Amino acid sequence: MALWRDEIPETTLAGEGIRLRHPGPDDYEAWAKLRSASRGHTEAWEPAWSADELTRTAYKRRLRRYQQDVETGQGYPFFIFRASDGVLVGACNLNNVRRGVLQAADIGYWVGSPYVRRGHARAAVRRVVTFAFAQLNLNRIEAATRPENEASRSLLMSVGFSPEGYARKYLKINGEWRDHLKFAIVRGDLLR
């Protein structure tokens, strides 16, 4: 049950050279191509891929889960597109939205290897955090990154997230339970 959420919020966001929107069926080809080309770059930071990860059937399952998350207010998936030409460059998702007295969510993101270090992920995180506070009325956004992922750690700190601790064997990444650094930003913190 989603308390303090009267309607499904705006689903297209823009700013800083990017456009974000919920994934759709027509995005499959671009998504599968980008994910395939970026596997070597992303797999060290993600859960292990299923055998059918890049199939159209698996993508349809993913879309159904995304739709259910949005309808129930438990998650808000966004694909990141370059504003100048509409090219898919990655994704930024709010997951595990918790209501009641907590009013929090987790944020996760990835950018395809051809587009790393061009500011797309930073712009997306900034915009999705703004969306979470302004439209979803959340109070807290949490993130976790592996200690050796300096790029992700730097991104979070540059946006205004604060380190909050070390979580041992926190997430199962690439088939193994991995330690993570925990970060958070709360409503009222300076978003940079």
N, C-alpha and C positions, 0 to 999 in steps of 0.2 A: 504494500500500500504506500502510495506516494503522498505524504503529508506536505502541505504548503506548496503544492504544484497544481495550479488550476487548469492548465492546458499544455499541450505539447508545444514547446517553444520553437522559435525560428530555427530553420535547419540549414540556411545558407549564410555563411559568415565570410567577411572579406577584410583585408588590410595588409599593409606592408608587402605588397607584391604577390599575395596569394589569395586564393579563394578556397573555402572549405565547404563541403556539403556531404550529406549522407551518401554512402555508396549505393549504386543502383545496378540493375542487370546489365545495362549498356557499358559499364566500366570493366566488365570481366576481362576482355582482351588486353587492355592497357595494364590492368592490375597484374594479370598472370605474367605478362612479359616483363614488367618491372620487378616483380617478386623473384622470378626465375633468374634474371640478370643480376640481382642483388643478393642472392642467397649466401654467397661467400662472405659478404659484408655483414649481413644481419644475423646469421644463424648462431653466432657466439653470444648474442644478447637476447635470444628469443626461446620460447618453448620449442621442443623438437617438432619438426614437421611430420605430419601424417603421410602415409604412402601416397594418398590421393590429394595432397595439399593444393596443388595447382589445377585440379580438374574443375570443369564447369559445375559438376554435381556438388563438389565440396564448397565452391563459391556460393551456390544457391543456398546451401545449408547455413553458411556464414551470413548471408543476407537475411534469412529467416530469423536467425538469432539476433542480429542487429535490429530488425524491425520489432521483435518482441521486447528487446531492451528499451527501445525508444518509447514504445507504447506503454510500458509499465514504469517508465521513468528510472530504470536501473542502469542505463548506459546511453551514451551519445557518441556514435562512431562518425568520424569525419575523414574523407579523403582530402588530401592537400593537392591543389592544382596551382600551377603557375598562372598568375593573372594575365600575363602578357599573351599567352598562347593556349591556355587550357590544358597543358601537359600535366598528367598525373605524376607527382614527385614523391608521394608518401602518404602517411596517415597519422592522425592524432585523435585519440579516443579518450573519453571520460568513461570509466568503468566502475562497477561496484558502488553506485550511488547509494548512499545511506541517508535516510531522512530521520525524522524524529528529533531527538535532542542533539544528534551529531551533525547533520547537514554537511556531509563530506563526500568526496569521490576520489578515485585514483586516476591519474593521467598516465598515458603511455603513448609512445610515438615511434615512428621509424621513417627514414628517408632512403629512397633508392640510391644505390652507389653512384650513379652519374650525377646526383644532385647534392651530395654531402658538402657541408661547409660553405653553403651559399646563402644561409640565413632562413631557409624555408622552415626548418623545424622550429627554430626560435620564434619566428613570426607566428607559426601555428600554435605553439604552446601559449604564447602571449594572448592570442585571440581566443583560444578555447578557455583559458583561465578567466578572461574577461566575461565570456559567455556564461561560465559557471557561476560567477558571482552576480552578474547583472540580471541574467535571464532565469537561471535556475535557483537563485537565492541561496546558494551554498555558502558555507562559512569557511570551509577548509578543503584544499586540494593536496593530495599526497602523491609522491613519486618515489620510486626505488630504482637504483641503478647499481650494477656491479662495481665494486671498488676500482677495478682496473679500467673501467669505461670513462676515461677522463673527458672525452668529448661530451658525453651526456651529463656528467657532473658539472662541467663548465657551463653548459647550456642552462641547466636548472638554476645555478647560482646567478648567472647573468640576467635571468628573468626576474629574480627576486625570491626564489625558494631558499629556505634555510635548512641546513643540515640538522637532523634530529636524532641520529643514532645509527647503530650497526645492528643489522638483523641477520643472525646466523641461519644458514640453510633456509632462506626466506622463500625463494621461488625455484621451481624446477625448470632450469634453463638448459637447452640443448641436451636434455636427458639426465642431467645431474642437479641435485639440490645445491644451490649456490648462495653464498653470503651476499648481502646487498647493503648499501648505504641508503638510509631513509631521509627524505626531504619533505618539506611542506611549505605551503604558502597559505595564509589566512586572509580573509576579507579585512581590508584596512592596511595590509602590508603594502609597501611601495612596489608596484609592478614596474619593472624597468624595461 
